[in-house]
Amino acid sequence: MAVKYDKLFALMQTKGVKKYDLRQNGIYAAVVDKLIKNANVDVTTINKLCKLLNCQPGDIMEYIPDSNVKNIKIESTKSNTSTADDTSSTSDFGSDTDLRRDDNT
């Protein structure tokens, strides 16, 4: 399960919004059923819910990582060598080399 909508139903209860109100505002019964079952829904549905409840997506849904999925480690594609010319492209946020050094300490 990747996304849960428990926060949606808690917010609806707080605001006094019923499932019937969702259907009256263009969210079909089948979509409400998907929300109850924490199934995938279209972004358009999320937009409608946020507009109806005057909230942000994070107020109505929560990402739950699958326990059987391994985290992917993203590494820099830049080489470890640098020249004087490389320093001109370094931003205020530091270079990729700085990030690598932080990760390895």
N, C-alpha and C positions, 0 to 999 in steps of 0.2 A: 504494500500500500504506500503510495507516494504522497498523497495529499489527503488531509482530513478536513471536514467541514464542520466539526463540532463547534468551532468559534462562531460560525454563521448562525447556528440554531440558538446558541446562548445569546448572541446579539439580538436576534429576532425576538426572543423572549423578553429581553430587557426593554426593547423598543415597542413591544406589544404588536409585533407583526406576525401574522399567521401564515401558514402555507397557502391558504386560500388567497391571501393578499398577493403572494408571489404569482399565482396563476392569473390573478386579475391584472397583473402588470406585465404580462407577456412571457412569463416563464412557465412552460408547459408542465403538466403533471408528470410526464416521463422524465423531464429534467429534474424536477423536485425529487423524484424517486432516486435518480442518480446521485444527487447531493446527499440524500439520506444514507445511501450505500457507499459513500465516498468514492464514487466512480468518476471517470474523466468527464469533464464538461467543457464546453466551448468558452473561449475568452469573452465572447459576446454575452454569455450568461453571467460571467464574473462582472462585466461592465454594468449590466442591468441591476445586479444585486447591489453593487457599490453605489449606483445612482439612487436606488430605492432606499437604501439604508444610510445614505450619506456617510460612507466610510471608505477605507482603503482596502485593497485585496488582502493584506496581512491581517486585517481585522476579522475576516470571515473564513480564512483558510490557513492551514499550517502544513508545511512540508515535513514529512516523516521519512527519513532515509530507510531504505530496505536493509535489513540486517545481513543479507547474503551478498550485497554488492560491495566490492572493494573500492576504497577511495583511490582516485587516480592522482599520481604525483606529477605535476607539471614542472618541467625543467626549462630553463632558458635555452634558446637556440644560438645565442651569441657565443663566440669563442672566448676563452679566458685571456687571450692576449689582447693588449691594447696599445695604441700608439698615441702620440700627441694629438692627432686629429680626432681621436675618439672622445677626448674630453670635452670638445665643443658641443657634442650632441647629448651630453649628460644633462638631465633636467634637475630641478630642485628636489625631486623625489629620489635621486640617487640612480646608480646604474644597475644593470642586471648583475654585474659582478658583486656589487654590494649586497644584493638580495641573496646571491648564492652563499656569500660569506656568512650572512645572518642565519641561513638555513642550516649551515654545517657546524655552527658553534654550539 
